[in-house]
Amino acid sequence: MKIRAKLTIVTISLIIASIVIPSIIALESFSQELESQITHNLEQESIRSIDKISRFLFERQGDIKLLTDPSNSIMRGPSISQKLEYLQSVEKTYQVYSAFSIYDKNGIKIADTHDFSIGADSSNEPFFVNAMKGNIHYDSVPTFSNDVGQYVMHFSGPLLNEDGNIDGVLAGIIPISRIYDIVEQASQSRENLQADLVSSGGLVIYSNYDKEAIMQKNLSYLPIFGKIAVSGNPSESYIGSVNDVDEAEFFSNDETIYVAASEQGFLDYKGNQWILIIAVPTEVAFKEVTQLQNNFIIVAIAILSAAIIPVIIFSKAYTQSLIKLKNAAAEIAKGNFDIAVEINSNDEIGELSQQFDKMKNDLKDRERLKDEFINIAAHELRSPLQPIISYNELALKGLMDKDEALRIIDSESQRFIKLANDILDVTRIEGGALSYNMQRIKIIDIISRIVSSTKISDKLGSDVSIDLVKDKISDAVEVYGDENRLSQVFMNIIDNAVKFTRKGRIRIETRVQENKLGIKISDTGGGIPAEIMPKLFGKFVTKSVQGGTEHGTGLGLFISKAIVTAHGGEIYAQNNSEGGATFTILLPIADGGVFN
């Protein structure tokens, strides 16, 4: 196998082992976390919608209680016309009822706000029977009303006469379309979302997908229905594909995420144990996850390409000289000792060529020198773009102290881990999922720990000093915040100041400004280039320092600004007239935020 091919294979193998595989594991973990969050959000949407339905029905139960309360003199009085006039005003005010009906104690409708079916006998209807027993009744499933022309729900209660005896029944008719509106709001929250409201027995009360299924189709065979019915939990989720033919006609036959929320009632309204089932194809629900995975593939290919291309270029330049030596060796093996190897190079390969010409008469020495050359060449063939690969290879070949190599490899690995953590933080920030453990803390304590930490002191040049200036008030001030997240902010800013300050000092000053604590971090470095300043707190913005080396991931200031903003604060930067830059952070002081 050619040396160039070996170098390429080794490069790819080390990249896969050290970067790609850990990244895949991290990506899988993050993808699962993101999918879990999306599923949780869908469950919360279904719970909120079913809760709206419960509250709506609770209010209707309350209406009937008020209308049939013994203290309601109009409804307790003998005048039917006064009752109708009163009920019509209630109907007009609430805008949710199709009609109010009054029944005598024999179940005969004697009055209706819209004169629907006067004289109809409802003595065997559950809403009448239960109300005559002194109960407030509400239907568990809708029934079709010819008068209203759609499915309705009855809310009823007993009407008392002036003697306090049950003398009839008042029934309020609620068109089921009022509940449909709530379900429709849930179905419009996401693309391709199917919402189905079913009874405790699985009968479809409403579906935004198949209107013909209403009061006709039963969904009790769905796994998600059985799961929530057995568990008794307020909500459940299930991911699967449709196999049943009838089900496939009703739901998408692609892999789908199902979430369900059961009606829990509200206060003294016990509910009907209705269940709201929401179904979304996983390719739609998890499209953010798919996009993330696709982006990872693109980045992985870019990393491999960036690593392989320099290896090919450098290996080609060196192997051309090796080819000349190989051909010369073949000629010498044939007895042609007059062969000349013309290699115009001032490096180790040129030196080897000179030695090769001098010792061509001794084959054994020639082989020895060739091995020596390979060792020297292997020692010098390092890729500046892949320090992890280079130092790992040197350690494996014994050309470098393993502890030192591991230190460098560990440092580079930490950089990749920090990049992965920063990307995770950015994703959480943009998704509104970055969590904070808020408590009363002293900022000056955080800054003092960072300044004295080895992470800062080890990087601090011999010609650089750090001054911490604080007034008495700010030394005692507390803010309300997350100590770890704010430590992350100050570590980012102070670490940047140390990186970009080769000589001079770094000054950290704290001062109370009205109801805010101000922290200024100034350095005497090269300042912030004008072309970077407008996008300084954006993503993947980095600045080159002396020597052309870029530091950091370019995400630290973006994350810092998000954390400060989440704390109700401000952060901005400016260049100093005498050189260097100053970062200013303003954080609200906690109520009574000064130690006694």
C-alpha positions as CSV (number, residue, x, y, z in Angstrom):
1,M,0.0,0.0,0.0
2,K,1.3,3.5,-0.9
3,I,2.5,5.7,1.9
4,R,0.0,8.4,0.8
5,A,-2.8,5.9,1.0
6,K,-1.7,4.8,4.5
7,L,-1.6,8.4,5.7
8,T,-5.0,9.0,4.3
9,I,-6.5,5.9,5.9
10,V,-4.8,6.6,9.3
11,T,-6.1,10.2,9.1
12,I,-9.7,9.1,8.4
13,S,-9.5,6.4,11.1
14,L,-8.3,8.8,13.8
15,I,-10.8,11.4,12.9
16,I,-13.6,8.9,13.1
17,A,-12.3,7.5,16.4
18,S,-11.6,10.8,18.1
19,I,-14.2,13.1,16.6
20,V,-16.9,11.5,14.5
21,I,-17.9,8.6,16.8
22,P,-18.1,10.8,20.0
23,S,-20.0,13.4,18.0
24,I,-22.5,10.7,16.8
25,I,-23.1,9.6,20.3
26,A,-23.6,13.2,21.5
27,L,-25.9,13.9,18.5
28,E,-28.0,10.8,19.3
29,S,-28.3,11.8,22.9
30,F,-29.3,15.3,22.0
31,S,-31.7,14.1,19.3
32,Q,-33.5,11.9,21.8
33,E,-33.6,14.8,24.3
34,L,-35.1,17.1,21.5
35,E,-37.6,14.4,20.5
36,S,-38.6,14.0,24.1
37,Q,-39.1,17.8,24.5
38,I,-41.3,17.9,21.3
39,T,-43.4,15.0,22.6
40,H,-43.8,16.7,25.9
41,N,-44.9,19.9,24.2
42,L,-47.5,18.0,22.2
43,E,-48.8,16.4,25.5
44,Q,-49.0,19.9,27.0
45,E,-51.0,21.2,24.0
46,S,-53.4,18.3,24.4
47,I,-53.8,18.8,28.1
48,R,-54.4,22.5,27.7
49,S,-57.1,21.9,25.0
50,I,-58.9,19.2,27.0
51,D,-58.7,21.5,30.1
52,K,-60.4,24.3,28.0
53,I,-63.2,21.8,27.2
54,S,-63.6,20.9,30.9
55,R,-63.7,24.6,31.9
56,F,-66.3,25.3,29.2
57,L,-68.5,22.5,30.4
58,F,-68.0,23.4,34.0
59,E,-69.3,26.9,33.2
60,R,-72.4,25.5,31.6
61,Q,-73.0,23.3,34.6
62,G,-72.7,26.5,36.7
63,D,-75.2,28.3,34.5
64,I,-77.8,25.6,35.2
65,K,-77.1,25.7,38.9
66,L,-77.7,29.4,39.0
67,L,-80.8,29.3,36.9
68,T,-82.4,26.5,39.0
69,D,-81.2,27.8,42.4
70,P,-84.1,28.2,44.8
71,S,-83.1,31.9,45.3
72,N,-83.9,32.6,41.7
73,S,-87.3,34.1,42.1
74,I,-88.1,34.4,38.4
75,M,-87.4,30.7,37.6
76,R,-89.3,29.7,40.8
77,G,-92.3,31.8,40.0
78,P,-95.4,30.6,38.1
79,S,-95.1,32.9,35.1
80,I,-93.9,31.0,32.0
81,S,-93.6,34.2,29.9
82,Q,-91.3,35.8,32.5
83,K,-89.2,32.7,32.6
84,L,-88.8,32.7,28.8
85,E,-88.0,36.3,28.7
86,Y,-85.4,35.8,31.4
87,L,-83.9,32.7,29.6
88,Q,-83.8,34.6,26.3
89,S,-81.7,37.3,27.9
90,V,-79.3,34.7,29.4
91,E,-79.0,33.0,26.0
92,K,-78.3,36.3,24.3
93,T,-75.7,37.2,27.0
94,Y,-73.7,34.0,26.9
95,Q,-73.9,33.3,23.2
96,V,-73.3,29.6,23.7
97,Y,-76.8,28.1,23.9
98,S,-79.0,27.1,21.0
99,A,-82.1,27.1,23.2
100,F,-83.5,26.7,26.7
101,S,-86.5,24.4,27.3
102,I,-88.9,24.0,30.2
103,Y,-90.6,20.7,30.9
104,D,-93.4,19.9,33.3
105,K,-93.0,17.2,35.9
106,N,-94.5,14.7,33.3
107,G,-91.7,15.3,30.8
108,I,-93.8,17.4,28.4
109,K,-92.1,20.4,26.9
110,I,-94.2,23.4,27.8
111,A,-91.9,26.2,26.7
112,D,-88.8,26.9,24.6
113,T,-86.9,30.1,23.9
114,H,-87.2,29.2,20.2
115,D,-90.5,27.4,20.3
116,F,-88.8,24.1,19.4
117,S,-91.0,21.0,19.5
118,I,-93.6,22.3,22.1
119,G,-95.5,19.4,23.5
120,A,-92.7,16.9,22.9
121,D,-92.5,14.0,25.4
122,S,-89.0,13.6,27.0
123,S,-90.0,11.8,30.1
124,N,-87.6,8.9,29.3
125,E,-84.6,11.1,28.4
126,P,-81.7,10.9,30.8
127,F,-81.5,14.7,31.1
128,F,-85.1,14.7,32.3
129,V,-85.0,11.7,34.6
130,N,-81.8,12.8,36.4
131,A,-83.1,16.4,36.9
132,M,-86.4,15.1,38.3
133,K,-84.3,13.3,41.0
134,G,-82.9,16.7,42.0
135,N,-79.6,16.4,40.2
136,I,-77.7,18.7,37.8
137,H,-77.3,16.6,34.6
138,Y,-74.9,16.9,31.7
139,D,-74.8,14.5,28.7
140,S,-71.8,12.1,28.5
141,V,-72.0,12.0,24.7
142,P,-73.8,14.3,22.3
143,T,-77.1,13.4,20.7
144,F,-78.5,14.7,17.4
145,S,-81.2,17.4,17.6
146,N,-83.5,17.8,14.7
147,D,-84.5,21.2,16.0
148,V,-81.0,22.5,16.1
149,G,-79.8,20.5,13.1
150,Q,-76.6,19.2,14.7
151,Y,-75.3,17.2,17.7
152,V,-76.0,18.8,21.0
153,M,-75.4,18.4,24.7
154,H,-78.1,18.8,27.4
155,F,-77.4,20.5,30.7
156,S,-80.5,20.3,33.0
157,G,-81.6,20.8,36.5
158,P,-84.8,20.7,38.6
159,L,-87.3,23.6,38.7
160,L,-88.8,24.2,42.1
161,N,-92.2,25.8,42.7
162,E,-93.0,28.4,45.3
163,D,-93.5,25.5,47.9
164,G,-90.0,24.2,47.2
165,N,-91.1,21.1,45.4
166,I,-89.8,19.9,42.0
167,D,-92.3,21.0,39.5
168,G,-90.4,20.6,36.3
169,V,-87.1,20.6,34.5
170,L,-85.0,23.3,32.8
171,A,-82.7,22.1,30.0
172,G,-80.1,24.1,28.2
173,I,-79.0,22.9,24.8
174,I,-75.3,23.4,23.9
175,P,-74.4,22.9,20.2
176,I,-71.4,20.6,20.0
177,S,-69.9,23.0,17.5
178,R,-68.9,25.1,20.5
179,I,-66.6,22.3,21.6
180,Y,-65.4,21.7,18.1
181,D,-64.0,25.2,18.0
182,I,-61.7,24.4,20.9
183,V,-60.5,21.2,19.2
184,E,-59.9,23.1,16.0
185,Q,-57.7,25.6,17.8
186,A,-55.5,22.7,19.0
187,S,-55.3,21.3,15.5
188,Q,-54.1,24.6,14.0
189,S,-51.1,24.8,16.4
190,R,-48.9,22.5,14.1
191,E,-48.7,21.5,10.5
192,N,-50.5,18.2,9.5
193,L,-51.8,17.8,13.0
194,Q,-54.9,15.5,13.4
195,A,-57.1,16.1,16.5
196,D,-59.8,13.7,17.5
197,L,-62.1,14.1,20.6
198,V,-63.5,10.7,21.7
199,S,-65.8,9.6,24.5
200,S,-64.6,7.3,27.4
201,G,-65.7,4.4,25.2
202,G,-63.7,5.5,22.2
203,L,-66.6,7.0,20.1
204,V,-65.5,9.9,17.9
205,I,-67.2,13.1,19.1
206,Y,-65.2,15.3,16.8
207,S,-62.4,14.9,14.2
208,N,-60.8,17.7,12.2
209,Y,-59.6,15.0,9.7
210,D,-62.7,13.0,8.9
211,K,-66.1,14.7,9.6
212,E,-68.0,11.6,8.6
213,A,-66.5,9.7,11.5
214,I,-68.2,11.9,14.0
215,M,-70.5,9.8,16.3
216,Q,-69.9,6.9,13.9
217,K,-66.3,5.6,14.3
218,N,-64.8,4.1,17.4
219,L,-61.1,4.5,18.2
220,S,-60.9,2.3,21.3
221,Y,-58.6,-0.1,19.3
222,L,-55.8,2.5,19.1
223,P,-52.8,1.7,21.3
224,I,-52.7,5.2,22.6
225,F,-56.4,4.9,23.7
226,G,-55.6,1.7,25.6
227,K,-52.5,3.1,27.1
228,I,-54.1,6.2,28.6
229,A,-57.2,4.2,29.7
230,V,-55.1,1.7,31.7
231,S,-52.5,4.2,33.1
232,G,-54.9,6.7,34.5
233,N,-52.4,9.4,33.8
234,P,-53.5,12.9,32.5
235,S,-51.5,12.3,29.3
236,E,-49.6,9.6,27.4
237,S,-47.7,9.4,24.2
238,Y,-47.0,6.6,21.6
239,I,-45.0,6.4,18.4
240,G,-45.9,3.8,15.8
241,S,-47.2,3.2,12.3
242,V,-50.7,2.1,11.1
243,N,-51.2,-1.5,10.2
244,D,-55.0,-1.9,10.4
245,V,-56.7,-1.1,7.1
246,D,-59.6,0.8,8.7
247,E,-57.2,2.8,10.8
248,A,-55.0,3.6,7.8
249,E,-58.1,5.2,6.2
250,F,-58.5,7.4,9.2
251,F,-54.9,8.2,10.1
252,S,-51.7,8.6,8.1
253,N,-50.0,5.2,7.4
254,D,-46.6,6.8,8.0
255,E,-44.9,6.5,11.4
256,T,-46.8,8.8,13.6
257,I,-46.5,10.2,17.1
258,Y,-49.8,10.0,19.1
259,V,-50.4,11.9,22.3
260,A,-53.6,11.7,24.3
261,A,-55.0,13.7,27.2
262,S,-57.9,12.6,29.3
263,E,-60.5,15.0,30.8
264,Q,-59.9,15.5,34.5
265,G,-62.9,17.7,35.2
266,F,-62.7,21.1,37.0
267,L,-63.7,21.8,40.6
268,D,-67.1,20.1,41.2
269,Y,-67.5,19.3,37.5
270,K,-66.3,15.7,37.4
271,G,-66.2,15.5,33.6
272,N,-67.1,12.8,31.1
273,Q,-63.6,11.2,30.9
274,W,-63.4,12.3,27.3
275,I,-60.0,11.9,25.6
276,L,-58.3,14.2,23.1
277,I,-56.0,12.3,20.7
278,I,-53.5,14.3,18.7
279,A,-51.6,12.6,15.8
280,V,-48.7,14.1,13.9
281,P,-46.4,12.2,11.4
282,T,-43.0,11.9,13.0
283,E,-41.3,13.4,9.9
284,V,-43.3,16.6,10.6
285,A,-43.1,16.6,14.4
286,F,-39.4,15.8,14.4
287,K,-38.3,17.8,11.4
288,E,-36.0,19.9,13.6
289,V,-34.2,16.7,14.6
290,T,-33.9,15.6,11.0
291,Q,-32.5,18.9,10.0
292,L,-30.0,18.7,12.8
293,Q,-28.9,15.3,11.7
294,N,-28.5,16.4,8.1
295,N,-26.4,19.4,9.2
296,F,-24.3,17.0,11.2
297,I,-23.6,14.9,8.2
298,I,-22.6,18.0,6.2
299,V,-20.3,19.1,9.0
300,A,-18.8,15.6,9.3
301,I,-18.1,15.5,5.6
302,A,-16.5,19.0,5.7
303,I,-14.3,18.0,8.7
304,L,-13.1,14.8,6.9
305,S,-12.4,16.8,3.7
306,A,-10.5,19.5,5.6
307,A,-8.4,16.8,7.2
308,I,-7.7,14.7,4.1
309,I,-6.9,17.4,1.6
310,P,-3.9,18.8,3.5
311,V,-2.6,15.2,4.1
312,I,-2.9,14.4,0.4
313,I,-1.1,17.7,-0.6
314,F,1.7,17.3,1.9
315,S,2.1,13.6,1.3
316,K,2.3,14.1,-2.4
317,A,5.1,16.7,-2.1
318,Y,7.2,14.4,0.1
319,T,6.4,11.1,-1.7
320,Q,7.6,12.5,-5.0
321,S,11.1,12.6,-3.5
322,L,10.6,9.1,-2.2
323,I,9.7,7.9,-5.6
324,K,12.9,9.2,-7.0
325,L,14.8,7.4,-4.3
326,K,12.9,4.2,-4.9
327,N,13.7,4.3,-8.6
328,A,17.3,5.0,-7.9
329,A,17.4,2.0,-5.5
330,A,15.9,-0.2,-8.2
331,E,18.7,0.9,-10.6
332,I,21.4,0.3,-8.0
333,A,19.9,-3.2,-7.4
334,K,20.5,-3.8,-11.1
335,G,24.1,-2.7,-10.7
336,N,23.8,0.8,-12.0
337,F,25.7,2.7,-9.4
338,D,26.1,5.7,-11.6
339,I,22.4,6.7,-11.1
340,A,22.1,10.2,-9.8
341,V,19.3,11.3,-7.4
342,E,18.5,14.9,-8.0
343,I,16.5,16.3,-5.1
344,N,16.8,20.0,-4.6
345,S,15.7,20.3,-1.0
346,N,17.1,21.8,2.1
347,D,15.2,19.6,4.5
348,E,15.8,16.1,5.8
349,I,14.9,14.5,2.4
350,G,17.7,16.5,0.7
351,E,20.1,15.4,3.4
352,L,19.0,11.8,2.9
353,S,19.6,12.1,-0.8
354,Q,23.2,13.2,-0.2
355,Q,23.8,10.3,2.1
356,F,22.1,7.9,-0.3
357,D,24.6,9.0,-3.1
358,K,27.6,8.5,-0.7
359,M,26.6,5.0,0.5
360,K,25.2,3.5,-2.7
361,N,28.0,0.9,-2.8
362,D,26.9,-0.6,0.5
363,L,23.4,-2.1,0.2
364,K,23.1,-2.9,3.9
365,D,24.0,0.6,4.9
366,R,21.7,1.9,2.2
367,E,18.8,0.0,3.8
368,R,19.7,1.3,7.2
369,L,19.8,4.8,6.0
370,K,16.5,4.3,4.2
371,D,14.9,3.2,7.5
372,E,16.4,6.1,9.3
373,F,15.0,8.4,6.6
374,I,11.6,7.0,7.0
375,N,11.7,7.5,10.8
376,I,13.0,11.1,10.3
377,A,10.4,11.8,7.6
378,A,7.6,10.3,9.8
379,H,8.8,12.5,12.6
380,E,8.5,15.6,10.5
381,L,5.2,14.7,8.7
382,R,2.7,16.4,10.9
383,S,-0.5,18.1,9.9
384,P,-0.9,21.5,11.6
385,L,-4.7,21.3,11.0
386,Q,-5.0,18.0,12.9
387,P,-3.0,18.3,16.2
388,I,-4.9,15.4,17.8
389,I,-3.9,13.1,15.0
390,S,-0.3,14.3,14.9
391,Y,0.4,14.0,18.7
392,N,-1.4,10.7,18.9
393,E,0.7,9.3,16.1
394,L,3.9,10.7,17.7
395,A,3.0,9.1,21.0
396,L,2.3,5.7,19.4
397,K,5.6,5.8,17.6
398,G,7.5,6.7,20.7
399,L,8.7,10.0,19.3
400,M,7.2,12.1,22.0
401,D,6.5,11.8,25.7
402,K,3.1,10.2,26.0
403,D,2.1,12.3,29.0
404,E,2.9,15.5,27.1
405,A,1.0,14.1,24.0
406,L,-2.0,13.2,26.2
407,R,-2.0,16.7,27.7
408,I,-2.1,18.2,24.2
409,I,-4.6,15.7,23.0
410,D,-6.7,16.3,26.1
411,S,-6.5,20.1,25.5
412,E,-7.7,19.7,21.9
413,S,-10.4,17.2,23.1
414,Q,-11.6,19.7,25.7
415,R,-11.9,22.3,22.8
416,F,-14.1,19.9,20.9
417,I,-16.2,19.1,24.0
418,K,-16.6,22.9,24.7
419,L,-17.7,23.3,21.1
420,A,-20.3,20.5,21.5
421,N,-21.5,22.0,24.8
422,D,-21.6,25.5,23.2
423,I,-23.7,24.2,20.3
424,L,-26.0,22.5,22.7
425,D,-26.4,25.7,24.7
426,V,-27.1,27.7,21.5
427,T,-29.7,25.1,20.4
428,R,-31.4,25.3,23.8
429,I,-31.2,29.1,23.8
430,E,-32.9,29.3,20.4
431,G,-35.5,26.7,21.4
432,G,-36.2,28.6,24.7
433,A,-35.2,25.5,26.7
434,L,-32.0,26.8,28.5
435,S,-32.8,26.2,32.2
436,Y,-31.8,28.5,35.1
437,N,-31.5,27.9,38.8
438,M,-32.2,31.3,40.1
439,Q,-31.1,32.4,43.6
440,R,-29.6,35.3,45.4
441,I,-25.8,35.5,44.7
442,K,-22.9,37.9,45.0
443,I,-21.3,38.7,41.7
444,I,-18.1,39.8,43.3
445,D,-17.5,36.3,44.7
446,I,-17.9,34.8,41.2
447,I,-15.4,37.2,39.7
448,S,-12.9,36.7,42.5
449,R,-13.0,32.9,42.0
450,I,-12.5,33.2,38.3
451,V,-9.6,35.6,38.6
452,S,-7.8,33.4,41.1
453,S,-8.6,30.1,39.2
454,T,-5.8,28.2,37.5
455,K,-7.8,28.3,34.2
456,I,-7.0,32.1,34.1
457,S,-3.7,32.2,36.0
458,D,-2.1,29.5,33.9
459,K,-2.9,31.5,30.7
460,L,-1.8,34.8,32.0
461,G,1.4,36.1,30.4
462,S,4.3,37.3,32.6
463,D,3.8,40.9,31.3
464,V,0.1,41.0,32.1
465,S,-1.6,41.7,35.4
466,I,-5.3,41.6,36.5
467,D,-6.7,44.3,38.7
468,L,-10.0,43.9,40.5
469,V,-11.5,47.2,41.6
470,K,-14.7,47.3,43.6
471,D,-16.5,49.9,45.7
472,K,-17.9,49.1,49.1
473,I,-21.5,49.0,47.8
474,S,-21.0,46.6,44.9
475,D,-19.0,44.4,47.2
476,A,-22.2,43.7,49.3
477,V,-24.7,43.8,46.4
478,E,-26.7,40.6,45.5
479,V,-28.4,39.8,42.3
480,Y,-31.0,37.2,41.5
481,G,-29.5,34.8,39.1
482,D,-28.0,31.4,38.2
483,E,-24.5,31.2,39.6
484,N,-23.3,28.6,37.1
485,R,-24.6,30.4,34.1
486,L,-23.3,33.8,35.2
487,S,-19.9,32.2,36.0
488,Q,-19.9,31.0,32.4
489,V,-20.5,34.6,31.2
490,F,-17.6,36.1,33.2
491,M,-15.3,33.2,32.4
492,N,-15.9,33.8,28.7
493,I,-15.2,37.6,28.9
494,I,-12.2,37.3,31.2
495,D,-10.7,34.4,29.3
496,N,-11.0,36.4,26.1
497,A,-9.3,39.4,27.7
498,V,-6.4,37.1,28.8
499,K,-6.1,35.6,25.3
500,F,-5.9,38.9,23.5
501,T,-3.7,40.8,25.9
502,R,0.0,40.1,25.3
503,K,1.2,43.0,27.5
504,G,-0.3,45.4,29.9
505,R,-3.2,44.8,32.3
506,I,-6.7,43.6,32.6
507,R,-8.9,45.8,34.8
508,I,-12.2,44.5,36.3
509,E,-14.3,47.2,37.9
510,T,-17.7,46.8,39.7
511,R,-20.0,49.7,40.5
512,V,-23.6,50.2,41.5
513,Q,-25.6,52.3,39.0
514,E,-29.1,53.1,40.2
515,N,-30.8,49.8,40.5
516,K,-28.2,47.8,38.6
517,L,-24.8,46.4,39.2
518,G,-22.3,47.3,36.5
519,I,-19.2,45.2,35.7
520,K,-16.6,46.6,33.3
521,I,-13.8,44.3,32.0
522,S,-11.1,46.2,30.2
523,D,-7.9,45.0,28.5
524,T,-4.9,46.5,26.7
525,G,-5.0,44.0,23.8
526,G,-5.5,44.7,20.1
527,G,-9.1,45.8,20.4
528,I,-12.1,44.6,18.3
529,P,-11.8,45.0,14.5
530,A,-14.4,47.4,13.1
531,E,-15.8,44.7,10.7
532,I,-16.5,42.4,13.6
533,M,-18.0,44.9,16.0
534,P,-21.6,45.0,14.5
535,K,-21.8,41.2,14.7
536,L,-19.7,40.7,17.8
537,F,-22.5,38.9,19.7
538,G,-23.5,36.7,16.8
539,K,-22.8,33.1,16.3
540,F,-19.4,31.8,15.1
541,V,-17.7,35.1,15.3
542,T,-14.0,34.8,16.0
543,K,-11.0,37.2,16.0
544,S,-7.4,36.4,15.0
545,V,-4.6,37.3,17.3
546,Q,-0.9,37.7,16.7
547,G,0.4,34.8,14.7
548,G,-2.9,34.3,12.8
549,T,-4.3,31.7,15.2
550,E,-8.1,31.8,15.8
551,H,-9.2,31.1,19.4
552,G,-12.4,29.8,20.8
553,T,-15.6,28.5,19.1
554,G,-17.1,31.8,18.2
555,L,-20.1,31.0,20.3
556,G,-19.1,32.3,23.7
557,L,-20.3,35.9,23.3
558,F,-23.6,34.8,21.7
559,I,-24.2,32.5,24.7
560,S,-23.1,35.2,27.2
561,K,-25.5,37.8,25.7
562,A,-28.4,35.3,25.9
563,I,-27.7,34.5,29.5
564,V,-27.3,38.1,30.5
565,T,-30.5,39.0,28.7
566,A,-32.4,36.2,30.4
567,H,-31.3,37.7,33.7
568,G,-32.9,41.1,32.6
569,G,-29.4,42.6,32.1
570,E,-27.4,44.1,29.3
571,I,-24.0,43.5,27.8
572,Y,-22.1,45.6,25.2
573,A,-18.5,46.2,24.1
574,Q,-16.5,49.1,22.9
575,N,-12.9,49.8,21.9
576,N,-10.7,52.0,24.2
577,S,-9.2,55.1,22.8
578,E,-5.8,54.1,24.2
579,G,-6.1,50.6,22.8
580,G,-7.8,47.4,23.9
581,A,-11.5,46.8,24.5
582,T,-14.0,47.1,27.3
583,F,-17.0,44.8,27.9
584,T,-19.7,46.2,30.2
585,I,-22.3,44.0,31.9
586,L,-25.4,45.4,33.7
587,L,-27.4,43.2,36.0
588,P,-30.5,44.1,38.0
589,I,-30.0,44.2,41.8
590,A,-32.2,41.8,43.7
591,D,-34.9,43.4,45.9
592,G,-33.2,44.3,49.2
593,G,-30.0,42.9,47.5
594,V,-27.5,44.1,50.1
595,F,-26.1,42.0,53.0
596,N,-26.9,43.5,56.4
